[in-house]
Amino acid sequence: MSRTIYKYHIDTPDKMLRLPAPEPLSVGMQGEEMMLWAAVTPGATESEVYVKIVGTGHPCPAEPWKFLGTVFDGRYVWHVFWRMVSP
């Protein structure tokens, strides 16, 4: 099956997304909204991916969380982590 890059809106500090065979690639601002881009396999079994956003100076999550990227949002700087919950 062919992989496709999709984007997903991240609107809360703790977000659960259901994505088909995901590989999170990056995060960033698009306009005034934070987005996550992931390579997915359309039609594949969906997996649950949790996303956690923390600000500079706040504790960051431990394993099994993986760092995805830093997002600059005006005067705020956010650090985004993710973890796969189901295969």
C-alpha positions in Angstrom: 0.0 0.0 0.0 1.1 3.5 -0.7 2.0 6.0 2.1 0.4 9.4 2.1 1.2 12.5 4.2 -1.9 13.8 6.1 -2.1 16.6 8.6 -4.0 16.6 11.9 -5.1 19.6 14.0 -3.8 19.5 17.6 -6.1 21.6 19.7 -5.5 20.4 23.2 -2.4 19.7 25.4 -3.3 16.0 25.5 -4.7 14.7 22.3 -5.6 11.2 21.0 -5.6 10.6 17.3 -6.6 7.4 15.4 -4.3 7.1 12.4 -3.9 4.3 9.8 -0.4 2.8 10.2 1.1 6.1 11.3 4.6 7.5 11.3 4.5 11.0 12.9 6.9 13.3 10.9 6.7 16.9 12.2 4.6 19.5 14.0 4.3 23.2 13.3 1.9 26.2 13.1 -0.2 26.6 10.0 -1.8 30.0 10.4 -2.9 30.2 14.0 -3.4 26.4 14.4 -0.9 23.7 15.5 -0.7 20.8 13.2 0.9 17.4 13.1 2.0 15.8 9.8 2.2 12.1 9.6 2.9 9.5 6.9 -0.1 7.1 6.9 -1.3 4.1 4.9 -4.9 4.9 3.9 -7.1 1.8 4.5 -4.7 0.2 7.0 -5.8 -0.7 10.5 -5.9 2.4 12.7 -3.6 2.9 15.7 -4.1 5.2 18.6 -1.4 7.9 18.8 -1.3 10.1 21.9 0.2 13.6 21.6 1.3 15.7 24.5 2.2 19.4 24.4 4.3 20.9 27.1 5.6 24.5 27.5 9.2 25.4 28.1 10.0 25.1 31.8 7.4 22.4 32.4 8.3 18.7 33.0 8.6 16.6 29.9 7.1 13.1 29.7 9.4 10.1 30.2 9.6 6.9 28.0 7.8 5.6 26.1 7.1 9.2 24.9 9.1 10.3 21.9 10.0 13.9 21.1 8.5 15.1 17.8 9.4 18.8 17.6 9.3 22.3 19.0 6.6 24.8 17.8 6.9 28.5 18.0 3.5 30.2 18.5 4.0 33.9 18.9 5.6 34.4 22.3 5.0 30.8 23.3 7.3 27.9 22.7 5.7 24.4 22.8 7.4 21.0 22.8 5.5 18.1 21.3 5.8 14.4 22.3 4.0 11.4 21.0 3.5 7.7 21.8 1.8 4.8 20.1 -0.8 3.1 22.2 -2.1 0.3 19.9 -0.7 -1.4 16.9 
